[in-house]
């Protein structure tokens, strides 16, 4: 009986030592996009005269990050009817030849891999679906910040990223090459922890 008590005490000490020396595994954290600070913008050449810049005003989605495992997921939905050219061209861009928002009121981006350098994401590989056409794209992350939000008193993240696509790949290539087929998409993202 005495041997059993000593053995039990020894096993308890080993378990306690393992618990103290083993770091706790971090769980994935989910962040909800802040629609007032998340804006996808797109730019393209207009007959070579200038680079035109427009944006979408309504975007929703979630970002999941596991900082310890260096993995993540990005799921974004863009309301294509919220396109904002800053001019009378909003309806033109919403037409069948371009975004066809009556038939396709949203565009989506869903990641399949987030690449980290150190503790920060530097690229997000995934699928952009526009006008019902899925295409693989890689977002290059140019800045990333994770810290408590000074006003909301919750953990928050923010990033800027970009990619370049051909609009003709999404059946939206009218007037190319005069109006540039190559479109740069920039997105500013802020998200608050659930």
C-alpha positions in Angstrom: 0.0 0.0 0.0 2.9 2.3 0.8 4.5 1.6 -2.6 1.2 2.5 -4.3 1.0 5.8 -2.4 4.6 6.7 -3.3 3.9 5.8 -7.0 0.7 7.9 -7.1 2.6 10.9 -5.6 5.4 10.5 -8.1 2.9 10.3 -11.0 1.1 13.4 -9.7 4.5 15.3 -9.6 5.3 14.3 -13.1 1.9 15.4 -14.3 2.2 18.7 -12.5 5.7 19.3 -14.0 4.5 18.5 -17.5 1.5 20.9 -17.1 3.8 23.7 -15.8 6.5 23.2 -18.6 4.1 22.7 -21.5 2.8 25.9 -23.0 -0.9 26.3 -23.4 -2.0 25.9 -27.0 -3.6 29.0 -28.4 -7.0 28.5 -30.0 -8.0 30.1 -33.3 -9.5 33.5 -32.8 -12.4 34.9 -35.0 -12.6 38.5 -36.0 -15.6 40.1 -37.6 -15.0 42.7 -40.4 -15.7 46.3 -39.4 -17.7 47.5 -42.4 -17.0 51.2 -41.6 -13.2 50.6 -42.0 -13.1 47.8 -44.7 -13.1 48.9 -48.3 -12.1 47.0 -51.4 -10.9 49.4 -54.1 -10.2 48.7 -57.7 -8.1 50.7 -60.3 -7.6 50.4 -64.0 -6.3 52.3 -67.0 -8.8 54.5 -68.8 -7.6 54.7 -72.4 -4.1 55.3 -71.1 -5.1 58.8 -70.0 -5.4 58.0 -66.3 -5.7 55.3 -63.6 -9.3 55.4 -62.4 -10.0 54.4 -58.8 -13.4 53.2 -57.5 -14.5 51.2 -54.4 -17.2 49.1 -52.9 -18.9 50.6 -49.8 -20.4 47.4 -48.2 -18.3 44.5 -47.2 -18.9 41.8 -44.6 -17.0 38.7 -43.5 -14.7 37.0 -41.0 -11.1 36.3 -40.4 -9.9 33.4 -38.3 -6.3 33.5 -37.0 -4.3 30.9 -35.1 -1.2 32.8 -34.2 0.5 29.8 -32.5 -0.1 27.5 -35.4 0.5 30.3 -38.0 -2.7 29.4 -39.9 -5.7 31.4 -40.8 -8.9 31.7 -42.9 -10.4 34.7 -44.7 -14.0 34.8 -45.9 -15.2 38.1 -47.4 -18.4 39.0 -49.2 -18.5 42.2 -51.2 -21.8 43.9 -52.1 -21.2 44.7 -55.8 -24.3 46.9 -55.9 -22.4 49.2 -53.5 -19.9 50.1 -56.2 -18.9 53.7 -55.9 -17.1 55.3 -58.9 -17.6 58.9 -57.5 -19.5 59.7 -60.8 -22.5 58.7 -62.9 -20.7 55.5 -64.0 -22.0 53.5 -61.0 -25.0 52.2 -63.1 -22.8 51.6 -66.1 -20.3 49.4 -64.1 -23.3 47.5 -62.5 -24.5 46.6 -66.0 -24.3 43.2 -67.7 -21.0 44.0 -69.5 -19.2 44.6 -66.3 -20.4 43.5 -62.8 -23.9 42.4 -63.8 -25.1 43.2 -60.2 -28.7 42.4 -61.0 -27.7 38.7 -61.5 -24.6 38.6 -59.3 -25.2 41.0 -56.3 -22.1 39.8 -54.4 -18.5 38.9 -55.1 -16.6 36.6 -52.6 -13.1 35.8 -51.6 -12.4 32.6 -49.7 -8.9 31.7 -48.6 -7.3 28.3 -48.8 -4.0 29.2 -47.2 -2.5 32.1 -45.2 1.3 32.4 -45.4 3.1 33.8 -42.4 6.6 35.4 -42.0 7.4 35.4 -38.3 4.1 36.2 -36.5 2.5 38.2 -39.3 0.6 37.1 -42.4 2.3 38.2 -45.7 0.1 36.5 -48.3 -3.4 35.0 -48.5 -4.1 32.4 -51.3 -7.7 31.8 -52.2 -10.5 32.1 -54.7 -12.2 35.3 -55.9 -15.6 34.7 -57.3 -17.0 37.5 -59.5 -20.0 37.2 -61.8 -20.2 33.5 -60.8 -16.7 32.9 -62.1 -14.2 31.5 -59.5 -10.5 32.4 -60.1 -7.5 31.7 -57.9 -5.8 34.8 -56.6 -3.1 35.7 -54.1 -3.5 38.8 -51.9 -0.1 40.3 -50.9 -0.3 41.7 -47.4 1.6 44.9 -47.2 0.8 45.8 -43.5 -0.7 43.9 -40.6 -1.5 45.0 -37.0 -2.9 43.1 -34.1 -3.6 44.9 -30.8 -6.4 46.0 -28.5 -8.7 48.6 -30.1 -8.2 51.8 -28.1 -11.9 52.8 -28.3 -13.7 49.5 -28.3 -11.5 47.8 -25.7 -11.5 44.6 -27.6 -8.7 42.8 -29.6 -8.7 43.9 -33.2 -6.7 43.3 -36.4 -6.1 45.4 -39.4 -4.3 44.9 -42.8 -3.8 46.2 -46.2 -3.5 43.8 -49.2 -3.6 43.8 -52.9 -3.8 41.6 -56.0 -4.1 42.1 -59.8 -6.6 40.3 -61.9 -7.8 40.4 -65.5 -11.5 41.4 -65.8 -11.8 39.4 -69.0 -11.2 36.2 -66.8 -14.5 37.1 -65.1 -16.5 37.8 -68.3 -16.2 41.5 -67.7 -13.7 42.5 -70.4 -15.8 44.9 -72.5 -13.7 47.7 -74.1 -10.4 46.0 -73.4 -7.6 46.8 -74.1 -8.7 50.5 -74.4 -10.1 50.3 -70.9 -7.5 48.3 -69.1 -8.1 44.5 -68.8 -5.7 44.4 -65.8 -7.4 45.6 -62.6 -5.6 46.1 -59.3 -7.7 45.3 -56.3 -6.6 46.9 -53.0 -8.4 46.1 -49.7 -8.1 47.9 -46.4 -9.4 45.6 -43.6 -10.2 46.1 -40.0 -11.8 43.4 -37.9 -12.9 43.1 -34.2 -12.6 39.9 -32.2 -15.9 38.1 -31.5 
